Amino acid sequence: MCALNAFVVADPNKCIGCKVCEVACAVVHSDVPVKTVGQMTTPIIPRLYLVKTAEVTMPVQCRHCEDAPCANACPVGAITQRDGIIYVDQEACVGCKTCMLACPFGAMEMVPYYRNGERVKQLRLTEETGEGPVLQDAFVASKCDRCIGVEGGPACVANCPKEALRVVRPDELRRTRNLEAALAVLESVKNVIG
Amino acid sequence: MSGLGTAFGSGAMTNTINELQQMGPNDAIFAIGTNTTECHPIIGIRMLEAHRRGARLIVADPRETELAKHADVYLRHNPGSDVALLNAMMYVILTEGLADEAFIKSRTENFEACRETVLKYSPERVEGITGVPAEKVRQAARLFATAENGATYYTMGITQHTSGVDNVLSVANLAMLTGNLGKPRAGVNPLRGQNNVQGACDMGALPNVYPAYQPVTDPKVREKFEKAWGRKLSDKVGMAISDVLRGIEEGKVRFLYVFGENPMRSDPDVNHVRHCLEKVEFLVVQDIFLTESAAMADVVLPGTTWAEKDGTFSNTERRVQRVRQAVEPRGNARPDWQILRDLIRAMGYPADYSSPEEIFNEIRTVAPSYAGMTYERLEKLGGIHWPCPTEEHPGTPILHVGKFSRGLGRFSAVDWRPPAELPDDEYPLVLTTGRRTAHYHTGTMTRNCWGLDGVAPEEWVEISPEDAADLGIAHGDHVRLTTRRGSVVARAEVTDRVPKGVTFITFHYTESAGNLLTNSALDPVSKTPEYKVCAVRVEKVSA
């Protein structure tokens, strides 16, 4: 595939910080399929993160970098390019957090791993407790997959009440900007005689 | 309610929400004491859209809310200084000749008294009270007064003060001074916090009125209801919640029936509420979950949720709409009207209602503002704004057109009074309270929804970077908040959203119940408690 990777981005001038995008993201990525958030039995684990400070309010998520630092940094090759997204194979992830260090956007997070609604344990790693050794909970890398395969496209975009999120397709973006720039030039020279 | 009743003769939103969608460059939005984007997100979004179309946006709030960030002028006034701020805005409007003289002359009374008071409040003189630079107040006043239409919106940031009624009267003064009543894209608009709290008030769930705000003290009204219900009725005003609690303490109130409310989390000074609920002889709670209050009850009656209900809701803009049952009630739950009907029957009154529609039709016979509404019309029109006196009447989206409900609009002379409890050496910060988007009220529903609770699973109190540094508190630390009434532990969000000297907590969380801390001091008229200001001490909790 030769097109650049598309990504989701928010408009900080429109976002009101309501977190509907986070809820919608968690629902669509729920390990057990659910219709609404009220049916979920696993924690709310979104793949985009609301930033809400005095200066700015907007969610931040993966940019699906072309030369993805997370993929380059992963020591077990768990992160690859697939169908126009940067994809994390959570089965292969060892939870080393190198991708977190590498990502310039903070888009990568280590999350508790669930399968069929059950908390997944590490294969061998145990923690000593009063009642003897107990298998540790597994944590794996998690990030935006642009809702690949989800009908209607990214859930965050579809559910934002303010339409503050959109999918950016880089080639389209360039063509649109070029056109806008050309029209602006046209506007500024149209009254010039010569 | 009391304030707008005095000024206009009706205590509800004067205009409608949809008018925001028609607002543009000649219109102004003034939002004071409302965190609209967080607590009324859909209305907040429409405000921001109006602003993008050119409408002027003025926001006054001690906290720099999302809405405030977008404002043309943001007034960060000290908690509890609203009257001083509003008077200062009116001072500018009066002294710069921006008042709507024609409106004042033809539509209002008592203007001179108000004017005399306002002229004591120059923006420079009250800087020390409000904390707002005089020039900003001037900008805000000019921006609002020179707009063709100006709409004011407020919520609990105005009403939940010991000066709550004064605050509302001041908002009403400002709207009348600028001629912003009885026309579209204007008005005084208290946004209700719940889908049917307007409806509950309309039905007379207040100590002093029958349905449709007909006073219990009016002999003609009493006679009308005695005839309709076939029973002798009292002509005495009932008790406010605070009176009920005092009545329990004094042994005068022995039986309490709490219906869809959770005073153990929603009332101020929860430790005192617990003491009273323990003391009352017989406590009945009707709710959809076993709330902290229901857990203390002698009898719990399981009511129905919104999805199991049939009937009507009357929303913040006085619009009555149908609600239809989506699912059958679960378990022992029964529709509230059936529980009440059976109770009334058991008490010896022949209540034989068979449907919510039958009850609605009875309402129409005694509440003139609902008289013209039928289920059929509500369905056809998608809701009707009261007053709607006849079946030919289209409803009244905008109140006070041409004439106020009480005749002339009444100005009030309002002086600023400080809040009941101010910071001192022992409790050096101000604590104010509010809500978060993911949660509703005391969390009875939303904290039982795994998903919504997952978005905001614990309390984060807001504290300014300056205060946090002074107290050795880092973002994410656990902190203890202590007031004269109680103490709670929560996480600290170190943020510029609150100014130095002010902290913020919600009342959603049982494990960090904000209302253990709040002050139960009351407004003398409306008896609304001062949830929005009390003095607090904050300390880091060592792990």
Contacts between the chains, C-beta under 8 A, distances in Angstrom:
chain1	res1	chain2	res2	distance
A	13	B	70	7.8
A	14	B	48	7.3
A	15	B	66	8.0
A	16	B	37	4.1
A	16	B	38	7.5
A	16	B	41	6.0
A	16	B	44	5.9
A	16	B	45	6.3
A	16	B	48	7.1
A	16	B	66	4.9
A	17	B	37	7.2
A	17	B	38	7.4
A	17	B	66	5.5
A	17	B	437	7.7
A	18	B	37	7.6
A	18	B	38	7.5
A	18	B	41	5.1
A	18	B	437	4.7
A	19	B	437	6.4
A	19	B	438	6.4
A	19	B	455	5.1
A	19	B	456	7.7
A	22	B	455	6.2
A	23	B	451	6.1
A	23	B	452	7.4
A	23	B	455	5.8
A	26	B	451	7.1
A	26	B	454	7.1
A	27	B	451	7.1
A	36	B	451	7.3
A	37	B	449	7.0
A	37	B	450	7.5
A	37	B	451	2.7
A	37	B	452	6.5
A	37	B	454	7.7
A	38	B	449	4.9
A	38	B	450	6.9
A	38	B	451	5.6
A	38	B	452	7.6
A	39	B	451	7.9
A	40	B	450	5.4
A	40	B	451	5.0
A	40	B	454	7.4
A	41	B	450	6.5
A	43	B	454	5.7
A	44	B	450	7.9
A	44	B	451	5.9
A	44	B	454	2.9
A	44	B	455	5.7
A	53	B	495	6.8
A	53	B	496	7.4
A	54	B	64	5.9
A	54	B	69	7.8
A	54	B	495	6.4
A	54	B	496	3.5
A	54	B	497	5.7
A	57	B	66	5.8
A	57	B	69	7.2
A	161	B	41	6.5
A	161	B	42	6.8
A	161	B	45	6.0
A	162	B	45	5.1
A	162	B	48	7.4
